[in-house]
Amino acid sequence: MGRTKGKHINNTGALLSENDVPPTPADPPMDKLDVILKDIRVSRLAIEQRLGSITTELSILKDDHRKLVDRVKRRESDVAALVPGQKDSESVIQKLQKQVETLQERIGDAKGRSHRNNIRIIGLLEGTKGLDATQYVETWLRAIANTGLSAYFTTYHA
């Protein structure tokens, strides 16, 4: 119950004058109300300033988020554009691997054929040929042929 101007009634029902009514805790003096009101206004200003800075920071975060979303979308489109090329690359790699295997087989075959066409000479010591092996073998073969020792020559064919 607040105070009203004029007459007041106590618990017994008797009328009291304004001077007889004691102040209640619900009715603080005006200077206390002014202090409380001032504190509320200061608090309100501080809250509004903080809300303003939070709003600014939130705006910056939204812009950063929007930029990140744009970057992710661009990267996704870049990756999507690379996927068909990757499939093409995989097929090219498989073809090249088959080609390498085929060429390795051919090289092995060519080496085998090359070795089969070699002549193996028994009785020719290693290191005796000197600097010109072809001339030495030619001279050695003629010497063997002239002496009738051609039975020592063997040709290997596979």
HELIX and SHEET records of a PDB file:
HELIX    1   1 GLU A   18  ASP A   20  5                                   3    
HELIX    2   2 MET A   30  ARG A  116  1                                  87    
HELIX    3   3 ALA A  133  THR A  147  1                                  15    
HELIX    4   4 SER A  150  TYR A  152  5                                   3    
SHEET    1   A 2 HIS A   8  ILE A   9  0                                        
SHEET    2   A 2 LEU A  15  LEU A  16 -1                                        
SHEET    1   B 2 ILE A 119  ILE A 121  0                                        
SHEET    2   B 2 PHE A 153  THR A 155 -1                                        
END                                                                             
